[in-house]
């Protein structure tokens, strides 16, 4: 631990003629320089307590007063260690082991990743100083975090700022990689390749590491939903729905939310209903005949004809479900709070995204803004599934039948669809 790199950076700013920096930090710099025990390498952390107020004034250069200690997540740690010397109240509450100043690193894959990333970043600093390797002054990694209060998964970005860390060899400079360029491919070697040639234990890191944590749940969840729906058969894949449900729960901050997707696919001008695509629908599971499903599809198209906005039914009661056709089927499914989102392409309704809770009043209009960011992704997933189904049907018709007359094309489409479904079921068995 050393405050010298931070003091040196402040003195450089003051020397640059910045009167504001001189006024704010000139006195602090002078005072901390009058304490030799704070300017050297600090091995006895007990000297920090008597100088706590002075150190906090110095750290205000990094953490401005506008960053509320109650709401912000930041800490000062020993270089590339999980031992802190200062932390915001919220950071301390969430991440510090009780009775210690040590960051609680989970003993799982996340913890292993954190340790690996920390080591790679440290090696990158050595390579930057002594081999010309491009290594940024700060680095951020995103990790899942289970909120113990809600049970929801959040995604937190851990960002380490190494601007106030110096690295030097313990004794003489050990042998370093002769080149960061691979002689065979003429490319810059990866950090993993170069690490094998860096004797990390022969270097000393001096200074302070700035640790910042940002909640990036919304951005990360949207990215993961997009990746889940990129597959052309994503809508037909039951395996991804628990994952999608977890993502939606994290996005809106509510546990135990069910989701479903009801597609309204048209091929050759007719609705087609495939068990491959309908098995994740909350609505269609109550209907078996195509005529009933046609009626549902037409009713939903009328419902969303004039609007692209999701519909929110905060509380479903026996009285309320009579107001909109087919709401009773969500009620029968155990739904007591419901959001229905139209999935439209070129003003044509491809299907609906259903978000349902068994608790009355749980889903509200305030959740719409977050859900709306995912609607284009679910629409894209439906579009890709429809394109794939359309292609499969045309291929089967061309392979199995001779030229089809337009008047009877629907019958061949139906036969091809049944063939595809039966083949898929046989392959799964």
Long-range contacts (C-beta under 8 A, 24 or more apart in sequence): 1-41, 1-42, 1-43, 1-45, 1-78, 1-79, 1-85, 1-207, 1-208, 2-39, 2-40, 2-41, 2-42, 2-166, 2-206, 2-207, 2-208, 3-32, 3-38, 3-39, 3-42, 3-55, 3-58, 3-207, 3-208, 4-39, 4-40, 4-166, 4-206, 4-207, 5-163, 5-164, 5-165, 5-166, 5-206, 5-207, 5-208, 6-58, 6-61, 6-62, 6-164, 6-207, 6-208, 7-32, 7-33, 7-39, 7-58, 9-163, 9-164, 10-61, 24-61, 25-58, 25-61, 28-54, 28-57, 28-58, 28-61, 29-58, 32-58, 41-206, 45-85, 48-85, 55-85, 55-86, 56-86, 59-86, 62-164, 62-210, 63-88, 73-212, 73-213, 73-214, 74-210, 74-211, 74-212, 74-213, 75-103, 75-210, 75-211, 76-208, 76-209, 76-210, 76-211, 77-103, 77-208, 77-209, 77-211, 78-208, 78-209, 79-162, 79-165, 79-205, 79-206, 79-207, 79-208, 79-209, 80-118, 80-119, 80-121, 80-122, 80-165, 80-205, 80-209, 81-209, 84-211, 85-208, 91-211, 91-213, 95-213, 103-211, 110-143, 110-144, 110-145, 113-141, 113-143, 114-141, 114-143, 114-158, 117-141, 118-160, 119-195, 119-200, 120-191, 120-192, 120-195, 121-160, 121-162, 122-167, 122-200, 122-205, 123-191, 123-194, 123-195, 123-198, 123-200, 124-191, 125-162, 125-165, 125-167, 125-205, 126-167, 126-176, 126-198, 126-200, 126-203, 127-176, 127-177, 127-180, 127-191, 127-194, 127-198, 129-167, 130-173, 130-176, 131-176, 131-177, 131-180, 131-194, 132-180, 133-180, 133-188, 133-194, 134-188, 137-161, 137-162, 137-163, 138-162, 138-163, 142-216, 142-220, 150-253, 150-255, 151-255, 152-249, 152-250, 152-253, 152-254, 152-255, 153-246, 153-250, 154-215, 154-217, 154-250, 155-215, 155-216, 155-217, 155-219, 155-220, 155-221, 155-250, 156-213, 156-214, 156-215, 156-216, 156-217, 157-213, 157-214, 157-215, 157-216, 158-211, 158-212, 158-213, 159-211, 159-212, 159-213, 159-214, 160-209, 160-210, 160-211, 161-209, 161-210, 161-211, 161-212, 162-207, 162-209, 162-210, 163-210, 164-207, 164-208, 164-209, 164-210, 165-205, 165-206, 165-207, 165-208, 165-209, 166-205, 166-206, 166-207, 167-203, 167-204, 167-205, 167-206, 168-203, 168-204, 168-206, 169-202, 169-203, 169-204, 170-202, 170-203, 170-204, 171-202, 174-199, 174-202, 175-199, 217-250, 217-251, 218-251, 218-370, 218-373, 221-247, 221-248, 221-250, 221-251, 222-251, 222-373, 222-374, 222-377, 225-374, 225-377, 225-378, 226-377, 229-377, 229-378, 229-380, 229-381, 229-384, 230-384, 231-384, 232-384, 232-385, 232-387, 232-388, 233-385, 233-388, 234-381, 234-384, 234-385, 235-261, 235-263, 235-277, 235-280, 235-381, 235-382, 235-384, 235-385, 236-274, 236-276, 236-277, 236-279, 236-280, 236-385, 238-279, 238-280, 241-280, 248-355, 248-371, 248-374, 251-370, 251-371, 251-374, 252-367, 252-370, 252-371, 254-357, 254-362, 254-363, 254-367, 256-357, 256-358, 256-359, 257-355, 257-356, 257-357, 257-362, 257-363, 258-282, 258-335, 258-354, 258-355, 258-356, 258-357, 259-353, 259-354, 259-355, 259-356, 260-353, 260-354, 260-356, 261-343, 261-351, 261-352, 261-353, 261-354, 261-378, 261-381, 261-382, 262-296, 262-300, 262-351, 262-352, 262-354, 263-350, 263-351, 263-382, 263-385, 263-386, 264-297, 264-300, 264-301, 264-349, 264-350, 264-351, 264-352, 265-350, 265-351, 265-385, 265-386, 265-389, 267-389, 267-390, 267-393, 267-413, 267-417, 268-409, 268-410, 268-413, 269-410, 270-410, 270-413, 271-297, 272-389, 272-393, 272-413, 272-414, 272-417, 274-389, 274-417, 274-420, 274-421, 275-421, 275-425, 276-420, 276-421, 276-424, 277-385, 277-389, 281-354, 282-329, 282-330, 282-333, 282-335, 282-354, 282-356, 283-326, 283-329, 283-330, 283-352, 283-354, 285-333, 286-329, 286-332, 286-333, 296-326, 299-325, 299-326, 300-326, 300-342, 300-349, 300-352, 301-349, 304-342, 304-344, 304-349, 304-352, 307-342, 308-342, 308-344, 309-342, 309-368, 310-339, 310-340, 310-341, 310-342, 310-368, 310-371, 310-372, 310-375, 311-339, 311-340, 312-338, 312-339, 312-363, 312-364, 312-365, 312-367, 312-368, 313-337, 313-338, 313-339, 313-340, 313-363, 314-360, 314-361, 314-363, 314-364, 314-365, 315-360, 315-361, 316-360, 317-360, 330-354, 330-356, 334-358, 336-360, 336-362, 337-361, 337-362, 337-363, 338-363, 339-363, 339-367, 339-368, 339-371, 341-371, 341-372, 341-375, 341-378, 343-375, 343-378, 343-379, 343-382, 344-379, 345-379, 345-382, 345-383, 350-379, 350-382, 350-383, 350-386, 351-382, 353-378, 389-417, 389-420, 392-416, 392-420, 393-417, 393-420, 396-420
